[in-house]
């Protein structure tokens, strides 16, 4: 039987949006476990995306009240964080248009239920969908997209928001406007409490910084938050050139006994094995980049950003007495320069 969140189609919201079409996720998309997506429209031809919170699964949990509170708190957090982004006018972060609640259509024999929702600007698709539709690798577009993703993260970090779940399905395309970062449901902000704040790893584990997966890693708040986002951004560079998920690939390159699911020692003890796996990932990356000049530049970025040793990770030119070593300014400038050279034909993929 459909859940209340799955019964909003053909309703008209108080704001005038018409719930036009239920959107289903394909095999390349992740996330959205506790939400249902719709396409919205208005008579003037404008369109939007609706994320309806689905609380029905909470009712069958061992402790329904506790699970329901968890999901409601998560909704309130996301609503507050996207409203903050809207107030700050973060141009590279997906814009929230509104929020509210609505009664679902009645299931025969059952009453309608209140469904809470968020409305966002509608994208043309996520990064995986965009890449699957491209006939061949496009270096200029790749570098432009990476530059936009890095700028999005910098905009968030400037306002003390850490995304914590940067991955291809959370990068959305907006035609001429370019790429924007979406889904702040797992983000962190020091002044806005979230149910996932104390989780060792708030985002998808296949992409997460390895120190968040292993027990016992001693991390500062800066390393745990900004250092992990830094790693996720570097992983996006690897993904764009190889299609690989860096952390999942590192785990696949090492002995099962040394993976985070099986390891019982300290993080420092497992680091040599992770460095070996990371070296294998870099070899895969090298096979995808035949131009030596481009390889040197991309290797420099990835080594700074994805080193499994959190103490070595960071801007290599950072001065210890000035700010965080996970600042993105220099890397953003580097990506902009690479994109410009590729656009002018000075830098080639091969």
Secondary structure, DSSP 4 states (H G I P E B T S, - for coil): ---GGG--TT-B-TTS-EEEEEE---TT----TTEEEEEEE-TTS-EEEEEEE--GGGGGSTTHHHHHHHHHHHHHHHHHHHHHHHHTT-TTBPPEEEEEEEEPPPPTTS---EEEEEEEEPPSEEHHHHHHH-SS--HHHHHHHHHHHHHHHHHHHHTTEE-S---GGGEEE-GGG-EEE---TT-EETTB--TTTT-S--S-TTTS-GGGTSTT----HHIIIIIHHHHHHHHHHHHHHH---HHHHHHHHS-GGGSTTT--S-HHHHHHHHHHHHHHHHHHHHHH---HHHHHHHHHHHHHHH-S-TTT-S-TT--TTSS-TT--HHHHHHHHHHHHHHHTTSS---
